């Protein structure tokens, strides 16, 4: 098959000159271009954005970065002022490679921008999303799931967060297609429900979500420990749900939706803990669309491993931050100290929840580390006594 490079145009009107309005409109425009033309970010060569002079609150290109176009060259420009021209319009020209020769890409003109090219605005709408996902909890993990799934064009994303301001921010920044007023409303029509809240809230949340879901719905959590959650998922499976534990081994010390990124899960391991048989196909498809790699793991094995690679490191980082804090305030610390204490900046509410839930394994990991440190200290003492 002969392939070539092609370009496709799009435009959308923005209801107000505010950063959220610009980001939301641009995200809609790009999502429609992606879905209508089945574009993959890896095939996008470049994108050139223009905005009318009355849009000054934000760069439209920011939305492209949020959608995962992190390696795509982006350019933005302000259009000249023309009397009588439509107001508050964002335009984009996307260049794409590996387009089959002879295939025409379909431009997108939305809302008031449809008046610019009514001949093109009347093209058939894009196909509907293949799957509906409900994301409960819109912090770093839940928000990143929404942003990442938005790049695939295959998921309709409904979100719920107990903090309405967080949900509104997720919607404004393109992580959701809609916000549900309650958890039950979010779950009612979902094909997959993802619970992305602190681990100590998950057992009760699993039961609540299970009662609101249709039979056959895939119920997936993102907890970093399995204690208590495994039993709750087993109970959900008895109600006819395809329950599956999950843990994306990704993230950083950032807090809340402000730290969410579409690329957070790129090439990361997403551990899956199916309740019955193999992990549901739709759960594995979701993981794939996040850019992660699914891996089946036994819950006990997972918790023992994470105690050593994640939970104990957090405890050590907070302790080291206390030990060296005074020196660091006097600017007597370098990148080594900063790297060792980075995790201490994590959300303490979330971190303490998983450390407490996994405390037995954390204590075992601490004893193993203590043996290694004691061994090294003995070597230092021996070296200090050796004749020179």
Protein Blocks (a to p, Z undefined) as FASTA:
>chain_A
ZZdddddddddddfbdcfklmmmmmmmmmmmmmmmnopafklpmbdcddddfklckbcfk
lmmmmnopambccddddddddehiaehiaddddddehiaehiacddddehjllmmmmmlm
mpccddddfbdcddehjafklmmmmmmmmmnopaccddddfblklmmmmmmnopafbdcf
bfklmmmmpcbdcddddfklmmmmmmmmmmmpcehiacddfbfbfghjlmmmmmmmmnop
acddddddeddfbecjklgcfklmgoiacddddfbhcadfklmmmmmmnopacddddfkl
mmmmmmmmmmmmmmmmmmmmmmmmmmmmnopacfklmmmmmmmmpcfklmmmmmmmmmmm
mmmmmmmmmmmmmmmmmmmmmmmmpcZZ
